[in-house]
Amino acid sequence: MKILNVIASAAIGGLMVFGVGSAHAQEPGFWQKIQSRGSLRCGAAVAPPHVMRDPASGEFSGVFIDLCKEIADVVGVKAEVIDTSWDNIVAGLQADRWDLSLALNRTSKRALAIAFTDSAWDYQVSIVHNKANPKIDASWKSLADFDKAGVTIAIMSGTAQEQILSTQIKNATLLRLPDNDATRLALMSRRADVLVDDADSNLLFTTKNGEDWVTVLPEPAIAKQGVGIGLPRNVTGADLAVINILFAEKIAKGEMKASVDKYVKQLLDQE
């Protein structure tokens, strides 16, 4: 009887273990939860040409907005774009306010908190200043050259470049501003001497605003990173593959570059 009781207990225990394991295996995955909801929530902070927002209509457009819609089509749900700031784009993802954080620089620090797709686009930082600014020497090429007392550097708070400059700038003043428009207004109004931002966004600014501006691609580079999409930290490799496969195909076919070129032209034609 004792032997039978031991066998019975072991069998019941085995059933309980298998039961727990089966229940766990049946929990819906990342994409299944989105499909059940019927919408893919994409957190978006403005960074032309990757993410743009019409001030009149509030409508979003841009390279990564299109990617959000394409991913939603693949998954079979509707795309929902949620307006956020660069200060909150990671925290909002962690708090489950959205499913994807768009146009996010792949940094080691962020990778401690969230997961990343592969890069959809390459990124580097440039420096813009007015050529007539007496504080700036035309020979300056490195970030260290611009790190002078009395020089004010405009930068968007919450961005990868702000994180980098916060550790490297020792003498200049960092003017942290909430968005793309505020940094450019600060530069044009001379509240700031220098603008540090994504080279694509800075190219748009200098092209639209005449010949008064000088662009410096710093040597050594401030940052050369990939731009991808952030997902919750606990997603699986299979979850990431849904987007990474899409990115690989679009890059191979030249569609990513064509999308960037399209939105750059659109922005320039608006002037």
N, C-alpha and C positions, 0 to 999 in steps of 0.2 A: 504493500500500500504506500509506504514511504517513497519507493521508487516511482510509482505511478503518480503520486502527488508532485514529486519533483519534475517529472516529465510534463505534467499538466501545467504546472506553474511556468515552466520554461516556454511551453507553447503559447500560453496566454501572454507572457511577456513579449514573445516574438511577435504576436499579432499586434500588441500595443505599439511596439517599435515600428513595425511595418505600417501600421495605421497612421502614426504620426508622420512617418516619412512620406506616405502617399498624400496625406493632407497638405504637407509642405510643398510637394511637387506640383500640386494642383493650384497653388496660389498664382494669381495672374502676374505675368511679367510686366516690364516697363511699357512695352508697346500695346500689350493686351489691355492694360488699364486705360490707356489713351483711347483705344478703340471702343472700350465700353463707355467712356465719357462722350465720345463723338467729336472731340476737338483736340487739336494740338496747340498748346499755349506757348507762344514764343515771346520771351522777354526781350525788349529792344530799346537800346539807348542810341541816340542820334550820333552818327559818325559817317558823313557823306564820303564816298558814294555807296558805302556798305549799308547804312541805315539812314533814311531821310524821312522827314515828317513835314507835310504841308501845314504851315501855320494857320491857314484859313479853314481847311476842311478837317485837319487832324489825321488825314490819311497817310499811311506809311507806304514807302516804296524803297527800292534799293536792291543791291546784290543779294544781301542775306535775307531780305523780306521775300524775294523770289524763291530762295532756297527753302525757307520755312514752308511756303506754299507747295513746293515740289515734294518735300518730305511728307507733308500732310496727305498729298495725293497718293504717294506710295503706300502709306499706312491705311488710307481709305477713310480719312476724317476731314473735317474743315479746319482751316488755319485761323487761329485767333492771336492777334498781335497785341501785346500788353506793353504800354508805355512805362519806361523806367529810366533811371539815371545810372551813370557809371558807378556811383557810390553804392548803389543797391543791387546791381545786376547779378552779383554772386550770392549775396544774402537772400535775395528773393527766390533764387533757384533752390537754395538750401531749405527755405521755409515752404517750399511747394506752392509758391504763388504762380509759377510757370514751369513748363517741362524742359524747355531749351533756353539757353542764353545765347543770343546771336552775336556774331562778329566779335568774338572774344579772343584776345591774345592768349596764346598758349604759354603760360609761365609756370615755373616750378612751384612758386608759392601758391598759385591758384590750384595747381594739380594736387596739392595736399588736401584741398577742401572739396573739389569737384572732379568729375571725369571730363575728358576732352575727346572730341573727334579728331581725325587727322586734319591737317591744314587744308583749307580750301583756297587760301590766298597767302602770299608772302607779304610781310610787313616790315617796314623800317621807319625810323623816326627822323624827321628833319627839323631844322631850325630856320625860322623866318625873322627877318628884321628889316626896318626901313634903311635904305642905303644912305640916307642923309642924317641918320642918328649919330651925333658926335660921340656918344658913349661907345660905339661899336667900331672896332678896327676891321677893315676889309680883309685883313690877312688871317683873321680868326677861323680856325677849322675844327677844333675840338670842343667838346662840352666844357672842358677845363678852361679854355680861353674865355668863354662867356661867364664863367663863375667868378665875377668881379663884384666887389662892394659897389653899390649904387646901380647895378643892373637888375631890372625886374623882369622875371620870366613868367609869362602867362601859360597856364597848363590846366587841363581839365582834371578835376578831382575824381578819384576812383579809378583812373585809367592805369594801364601798365606803365606808361611813361611817367606818370606821377610817382608811382612806387619806386621807379629807378632813380628819378631825380631827387627824391626825398633822401636817398642815401648818399648821393654823389655831390649835390650842391652844398657848399660850405659857406660861401661868401655872398653870392647873389641872393635876391629875395624871390621866393616862389609865390606867385599870385595864383592861388587855387580858385578856379571858377567852375560853375556847375555844368556848363554845356559848351558846345562848339561855337555858338553865336557869341556868347559872353567873352570867350578868349579872343576872338577876332576883333570885337568891338574895343576891348582893352588895348590891343595892339594899335588899332587905327586911331584911337583917341589919345594915345601916348601914355596911358596908365601903365602900360607894359612896354619894355624895350624889345623883347624877344618873345616869339611864340614857338613852343615846342609841341609837336603833334605828329600824328600819322602823316607820312610823306604824301599819300594820296590826297588827303584832305587839305594839306598845305599847298599842294600843286593847284588845286581848285581855287584856293584863296588868291594866290599870286597871279594866276591866269586871269581871273575876273577883275582884279583890282589894279591893273596897270603896271607900269614899269618901275614903280618906286620901291619895290620889294626885292630883297636878296634871299635866296634859298641856299642853305648850307646842308649838305649831307655830311655829317660829322665824321671825322677820322680820329680815333677809332669810332665805330658805330655805337650809338647809344643803345640801340636794340635792333636786332634782326630776328623776328619771330614769325611763327605761322599764325594765321587767323583762322579759327575754327568755331565750333559750337560747343558750349558747355552743357553737360548733363549731370544729373544727380550722381553722387559718388559711388553708389551701390549698383550702377548699371553693369551688365555683363558685356563681355566681348562680342557676343552675338547681337546685343542691342546696338552697340556702336557700329557694327558691320553694316547695319541697315543704311546708315548715313555715309560711312566711309566708302562703301561701294559706289554710291551715287556720286560722291565727290570725285573719286578716281576716274569715273567715266566722263564727267563734265570737264575735268582738267585735261584728260587725254584728247578730247574732241575740240578743245579750245573754247569751250562754252563759258568757262569762268572769265577768261580774259575778255571775251566778247561782251559779257554782262557788265564788267567794270567799264569798258570803253563806252557802252551804251549810256550808262548813267552819268559818266563824266561829261559826255557830249550834251546830254539833256540839261545838266546843270549849267554848263557854259552857254547853251542856247537861250537860257532864261534871262540872261543879262542883256 
